[in-house]
C-alpha cells in the first residue's frame, strides 16, 4: 500500500466541466511471479483510472490470475461508467485478481473504504477483499 500511496502523487487531474477535482489514485499490481507494476490516475491518458491503466493499458495481454491489487481508492463500481465502458471492479473480476486491498482516504487507513458498490461486484467475483489495517467489519477476510 505504501507504494500505491507514493504513486498516487503522480496522478494527473483532468479538466471537468463541473469544476470538481479528480481524485488522486495510485494502484499497484503484484503478479504471481513476484513482478510489480504500478499506475496513477491519468498517467497514460487523460481521465484514465489508475486501475484501468494498470489492467487494460499495461497488462492487457498478461495473465493476471492470482495477482494482488493495491489501490488508494475503492475501485469504481458497476454502473458508474457510461455504456459500453466497464467499471474498474468489473475489470478486476474479469482479470481474476485474487486479492484487492483499498483505502478510501489514500493513506492506507480505515475509513469508509470498501463499503460501496464495487465491494458487491468484487465479492461476487470471489476475490478476497481487505484493508491494510484489517479493521473494517464485514469487508476483511475470505469472501
ABEGO torsion letter per residue (X at the ends): XAAAAAAAAABBBBBBAAGBBBBBBBBBBBBAAGBBBBBBBGAABBGBBAAAAAAAAAAAABBABGBBBBBABBBBBBGABBOABBBAAAAAAAAGBABBBBBAAGAGBBBABGABAAAAAAAAAGBBBBBAAGABBGABEBX
